[in-house]
Amino acid sequence: MAIRMALGATPGGVRRLILRTNAQLAFGGALLGAMFAWGAARAAEGRLPGFSAEAPWVYFAVLAGVLLLTQAASFLPAQRLARQEVQKALMDA
């Protein structure tokens, strides 16, 4: 990031890059986890009486929650990095 900043990246651009990258990673991981959870729920449905895996809104709610928490957890570090001076960032790298 320090090199990007030294080459002229704006603080807003750095912040957007960090948040977008973290959102992509979180979405991929949450989607993969949702697929495994759906498969596990289908397998458990046949073995556990009274258990139903027919609630797709739960999967979407969990996916949205994971993405929201990821963005919230990423915002402060991204903000701090975007405010950092280029010379200090290069010296710390």
N, C-alpha and C positions, 0 to 999 in steps of 0.2 A: 504494500500500500504506500510505503514511503516513496518508492520509485515513481509510482503513478502520480503521487502528489507533487513530486519534484518535476515531473514532466508536464504539469499543468492541470491535473484533475481538480475539479472544484470540490469543496467539502460536501455539497449536496450529492454530487456524483459518487463520491466515496461511500457515503452513507447508503445511497440507493444500491450500490454494488454489493455491499455487505448484507443488507437486508434481503435483497433478491437471491443471493447465493444461499443464505441460510434458509430462506423459504423453500427454495428448490430442493435442498437436501432434506428438510423436514417433510415436505410433501411426498417425496419418494419413499422415505422411511415409513411414514404413516400409512401410505397406500399399500406398501408391502406388508406392513403389520396388520392392516385391515383385511387383506386377502388371507393371511394365515389365520386370523381370528375367525373369519367367516368359515373357512374350512374346518377349524376346530369346533366351531359351534354346530356345523352340519354333522360332524362325526359324533358329537355329544348328544345331539337331538335324538338320534336313533337309540342311544343307550340309556338315556335318562328320561324316565316318565314325567310328563308335564313340562319339559323344557322345550322352548320354541326359539328358533333362530330367525324368525320372520319379522325382525324389527330393523329395517335398513336405516331408519332415522338415527338409531343409536350409533351406527358406524359413521354416518355423516357428522353427527354431533361430536364424536370423539376426534375425527379428522380435523374438524374446524377448531376444536379446543387445542389440539396439538399445534396447529399452525399459529393460532393466536398467541399461545404461550411462547412459541419459538420467536415470534416477532417481538414480543414484549421483552424477552430475555436478551435479544440481540440489539435492541434499540440503544440502550445506554453505552455499551462498548463501541457501537458504531458512531454514536454522537461524540464520544470522547476521542476516538481516532480522527474523526473529521475536524475536530477543533485543534488538534495537535499541530505545532509548527513543523514545517518541512525539515528544517535543519535538525531539530530534536528527534524527529522520526527516523531520519537517516542515521543519526548517531546511535540510536537504540537498536537499530536492525542488525 
